[in-house]
């Protein structure tokens, strides 16, 4: 029977210097969706789910939501024992 390992990752929009989507929690930033997904794929990880996280912003006359963070879930097969 195939067994799997999973990992979750946070990807957020960087409003400062990079002005793009970055993988957080690493010393070196990986910028851009293609680069983030390809880096995981090269390590054998397959994207199996993602979830947007909303941020509420209050304006002068209204409140609106933006998505500036995603949670990604990956899986890859465990080596057979």
MDTraj code that builds the backbone (N, CA, C; nanometers):
import mdtraj as md
import numpy as np

residues = "UNK UNK UNK UNK UNK UNK UNK UNK UNK UNK UNK UNK UNK UNK UNK UNK UNK UNK UNK UNK UNK UNK UNK UNK UNK UNK UNK UNK UNK UNK UNK UNK UNK UNK UNK UNK UNK UNK UNK UNK UNK UNK UNK UNK UNK UNK UNK UNK UNK UNK UNK UNK UNK UNK UNK UNK UNK UNK UNK UNK UNK UNK UNK UNK UNK UNK UNK UNK UNK UNK UNK UNK UNK UNK UNK UNK UNK UNK UNK UNK UNK".split()
xyz = np.array([
    [0.0838, -0.1178, 0.0000],
    [0.0000, 0.0000, 0.0000],
    [0.0888, 0.1248, 0.0000],
    [0.0552, 0.2187, -0.0844],
    [0.1330, 0.3434, -0.0935],
    [0.1114, 0.4293, 0.0311],
    [0.2216, 0.4798, 0.0865],
    [0.2144, 0.5721, 0.1995],
    [0.2647, 0.7085, 0.1534],
    [0.2156, 0.8148, 0.2182],
    [0.2451, 0.9506, 0.1759],
    [0.2994, 1.0337, 0.2913],
    [0.3782, 1.1336, 0.2573],
    [0.4117, 1.2371, 0.3539],
    [0.3549, 1.3678, 0.3012],
    [0.3212, 1.4564, 0.3930],
    [0.2560, 1.5828, 0.3583],
    [0.3324, 1.7000, 0.4182],
    [0.3194, 1.8153, 0.3546],
    [0.3710, 1.9372, 0.4156],
    [0.2813, 2.0530, 0.3757],
    [0.2719, 2.1489, 0.4666],
    [0.1948, 2.2701, 0.4422],
    [0.2921, 2.3865, 0.4296],
    [0.2543, 2.4833, 0.3491],
    [0.3406, 2.5981, 0.3219],
    [0.2554, 2.7236, 0.3185],
    [0.3146, 2.8316, 0.3618],
    [0.2500, 2.9632, 0.3560],
    [0.3140, 3.0431, 0.2436],
    [0.2307, 3.0983, 0.1556],
    [0.2768, 3.1856, 0.0472],
    [0.2025, 3.3174, 0.0639],
    [0.2765, 3.4265, 0.0657],
    [0.2116, 3.5559, 0.0860],
    [0.2599, 3.6583, -0.0150],
    [0.1792, 3.7612, -0.0320],
    [0.2161, 3.8688, -0.1224],
    [0.3081, 3.9640, -0.0488],
    [0.4232, 3.9898, -0.1066],
    [0.5219, 4.0790, -0.0467],
    [0.5028, 4.2187, -0.1055],
    [0.4561, 4.3092, -0.0248],
    [0.4295, 4.4452, -0.0707],
    [0.5541, 4.5324, -0.0682],
    [0.6642, 4.4811, -0.0149],
    [0.7850, 4.5641, -0.0029],
    [0.8678, 4.5597, -0.1302],
    [0.9875, 4.5066, -0.1217],
    [1.0810, 4.5147, -0.2340],
    [1.0491, 4.4245, -0.3517],
    [0.9987, 4.3036, -0.3290],
    [0.9810, 4.2097, -0.4400],
    [0.8527, 4.2327, -0.5182],
    [0.7501, 4.2849, -0.4537],
    [0.6200, 4.3078, -0.5175],
    [0.5690, 4.1823, -0.5891],
    [0.5636, 4.0732, -0.5164],
    [0.5154, 3.9492, -0.5751],
    [0.4876, 3.8451, -0.4683],
    [0.4422, 3.7289, -0.5120],
    [0.4115, 3.6189, -0.4206],
    [0.5405, 3.5501, -0.3804],
    [0.5581, 3.5264, -0.2500],
    [0.6811, 3.4638, -0.2007],
    [0.6482, 3.3522, -0.1026],
    [0.7341, 3.2508, -0.1034],
    [0.7263, 3.1450, -0.0035],
    [0.7908, 3.1984, 0.1226],
    [0.7220, 3.1884, 0.2327],
    [0.7751, 3.2405, 0.3578],
    [0.8337, 3.1278, 0.4419],
    [0.9125, 3.1663, 0.5392],
    [0.9697, 3.0683, 0.6304],
    [1.1029, 3.0135, 0.5860],
    [1.1621, 3.0696, 0.4839],
    [1.2932, 3.0261, 0.4377],
    [1.3880, 3.1447, 0.4396],
    [1.5167, 3.1153, 0.4492],
    [1.6165, 3.2218, 0.4462],
    [1.6186, 3.2910, 0.3101],
    [1.6066, 3.2109, 0.2050],
    [1.6081, 3.2647, 0.0688],
    [1.4655, 3.2698, 0.0165],
    [1.4236, 3.3849, -0.0334],
    [1.2878, 3.3983, -0.0861],
    [1.2776, 3.3338, -0.2235],
    [1.1707, 3.2602, -0.2440],
    [1.1360, 3.2110, -0.3765],
    [1.0182, 3.2966, -0.4219],
    [1.0353, 3.3692, -0.5315],
    [0.9367, 3.4672, -0.5751],
    [0.8637, 3.4179, -0.6995],
    [0.7309, 3.4269, -0.6973],
    [0.6485, 3.3929, -0.8133],
    [0.5892, 3.2537, -0.8017],
    [0.4638, 3.2420, -0.8442],
    [0.3938, 3.1132, -0.8339],
    [0.4664, 3.0027, -0.9091],
    [0.5090, 3.0284, -1.0325],
    [0.5766, 2.9237, -1.1099],
    [0.7021, 2.8754, -1.0387],
    [0.7823, 2.9682, -0.9895],
    [0.9067, 2.9309, -0.9212],
    [0.8780, 2.8525, -0.7932],
    [0.7772, 2.8946, -0.7187],
    [0.7422, 2.8256, -0.5938],
    [0.6974, 2.6829, -0.6234],
    [0.6041, 2.6667, -0.7180],
    [0.5518, 2.5332, -0.7492],
    [0.6574, 2.4449, -0.8136],
    [0.7390, 2.5009, -0.9030],
    [0.8440, 2.4211, -0.9670],
    [0.9501, 2.3764, -0.8669],
    [0.9836, 2.4609, -0.7709],
    [1.0816, 2.4227, -0.6677],
    [1.0301, 2.3037, -0.5873],
    [0.9021, 2.3040, -0.5546],
    [0.8448, 2.1916, -0.4803],
    [0.8387, 2.0663, -0.5673],
    [0.8007, 2.0834, -0.6931],
    [0.7937, 1.9702, -0.7853],
    [0.9284, 1.9035, -0.8057],
    [1.0346, 1.9819, -0.8079],
    [1.1694, 1.9250, -0.8243],
    [1.2091, 1.8395, -0.7048],
    [1.1467, 1.8640, -0.5906],
    [1.1733, 1.7820, -0.4719],
    [1.0730, 1.6674, -0.4588],
    [0.9874, 1.6506, -0.5598],
    [0.8928, 1.5395, -0.5594],
    [0.7580, 1.5700, -0.4969],
    [0.7341, 1.6950, -0.4586],
    [0.6079, 1.7329, -0.3964],
    [0.5022, 1.7650, -0.5019],
    [0.3803, 1.7189, -0.4771],
    [0.2653, 1.7467, -0.5638],
    [0.1651, 1.8315, -0.4857],
    [0.1190, 1.9405, -0.5462],
    [0.0190, 2.0259, -0.4828],
    [-0.1140, 1.9523, -0.4802],
    [-0.1728, 1.9380, -0.3607],
    [-0.3001, 1.8671, -0.3482],
    [-0.4111, 1.9558, -0.2923],
    [-0.3760, 2.0755, -0.2454],
    [-0.4790, 2.1652, -0.1944],
    [-0.4223, 2.3017, -0.1624],
    [-0.5093, 2.4002, -0.1648],
    [-0.4694, 2.5343, -0.1236],
    [-0.5902, 2.6072, -0.0690],
    [-0.5635, 2.7045, 0.0161],
    [-0.6704, 2.7786, 0.0798],
    [-0.6310, 2.9253, 0.0915],
    [-0.7145, 3.0151, 0.0401],
    [-0.6854, 3.1579, 0.0564],
    [-0.7201, 3.2032, 0.1979],
    [-0.6444, 3.2983, 0.2470],
    [-0.6743, 3.3590, 0.3762],
    [-0.7029, 3.5065, 0.3523],
    [-0.8199, 3.5496, 0.3955],
    [-0.8637, 3.6864, 0.3700],
    [-0.8121, 3.7825, 0.4764],
    [-0.7784, 3.9009, 0.4316],
    [-0.7424, 4.0095, 0.5208],
    [-0.8489, 4.1168, 0.5068],
    [-0.9021, 4.1628, 0.6188],
    [-1.0059, 4.2658, 0.6154],
    [-0.9395, 4.4032, 0.6205],
    [-0.9725, 4.4868, 0.5248],
    [-0.9218, 4.6230, 0.5205],
    [-1.0382, 4.7194, 0.5356],
    [-1.0231, 4.8161, 0.6227],
    [-1.1296, 4.9140, 0.6433],
    [-1.0916, 5.0443, 0.5761],
    [-1.1767, 5.0871, 0.4853],
    [-1.1581, 5.2156, 0.4196],
    [-1.2400, 5.3222, 0.4912],
    [-1.2405, 5.4397, 0.4358],
    [-1.3155, 5.5493, 0.4971],
    [-1.4653, 5.5225, 0.4981],
    [-1.5157, 5.4684, 0.3883],
    [-1.6603, 5.4488, 0.3799],
    [-1.7013, 5.3033, 0.3560],
    [-1.6060, 5.2102, 0.3592],
    [-1.6418, 5.0704, 0.3372],
    [-1.5314, 4.9779, 0.3897],
    [-1.5657, 4.8512, 0.3981],
    [-1.4701, 4.7474, 0.4356],
    [-1.4608, 4.6504, 0.3202],
    [-1.3401, 4.6097, 0.2844],
    [-1.3243, 4.5103, 0.1796],
    [-1.2184, 4.4087, 0.2205],
    [-1.2183, 4.2983, 0.1503],
    [-1.1262, 4.1896, 0.1800],
    [-1.0300, 4.1712, 0.0638],
    [-0.9088, 4.1341, 0.0960],
    [-0.8103, 4.0984, -0.0055],
    [-0.7499, 3.9640, 0.0332],
    [-0.7053, 3.8919, -0.0662],
    [-0.6324, 3.7674, -0.0415],
    [-0.4842, 3.7991, -0.0594],
    [-0.4106, 3.7971, 0.0504],
    [-0.2664, 3.8211, 0.0397],
    [-0.1853, 3.7093, 0.1028],
    [-0.2555, 3.6012, 0.1424],
    [-0.1885, 3.4825, 0.1973],
    [-0.2616, 3.3586, 0.1480],
    [-0.1853, 3.2578, 0.1079],
    [-0.2401, 3.1266, 0.0740],
    [-0.1695, 3.0207, 0.1573],
    [-0.2431, 2.9194, 0.1968],
    [-0.1860, 2.7991, 0.2563],
    [-0.1882, 2.6914, 0.1489],
    [-0.0743, 2.6301, 0.1223],
    [-0.0642, 2.5245, 0.0225],
    [-0.0337, 2.3936, 0.0930],
    [-0.0904, 2.2849, 0.0430],
    [-0.0643, 2.1512, 0.0970],
    [-0.0097, 2.0657, -0.0160],
    [0.1023, 1.9977, 0.0124],
    [0.1691, 1.9115, -0.0836],
    [0.1795, 1.7706, -0.0271],
    [0.1926, 1.6730, -0.1172],
    [0.2203, 1.5354, -0.0741],
    [0.3222, 1.4744, -0.1692],
    [0.3928, 1.3735, -0.1191],
    [0.4812, 1.2931, -0.2024],
    [0.4890, 1.1530, -0.1416],
    [0.5166, 1.0539, -0.2253],
    [0.5211, 0.9177, -0.1746],
    [0.6391, 0.8971, -0.0795],
    [0.6141, 0.8207, 0.0250],
    [0.7228, 0.7774, 0.1116],
    [0.7931, 0.6592, 0.0469],
    [0.9235, 0.6487, 0.0641],
    [0.9921, 0.5303, 0.0118],
    [0.9363, 0.4034, 0.0765],
    [0.9305, 0.2991, -0.0014],
    [0.8787, 0.1726, 0.0532],
    [0.9800, 0.1147, 0.1515],
    [0.9247, 0.0681, 0.2640],
    [1.0114, 0.0135, 0.3682],
    [1.0442, -0.1305, 0.3454],
])
top = md.Topology()
chain = top.add_chain()
for i, resn in enumerate(residues, 1):
    res = top.add_residue(resn, chain, resSeq=i)
    for name in ("N", "CA", "C"):
        top.add_atom(name, md.element.get_by_symbol(name[0]), res)
traj = md.Trajectory(xyz[None], top)
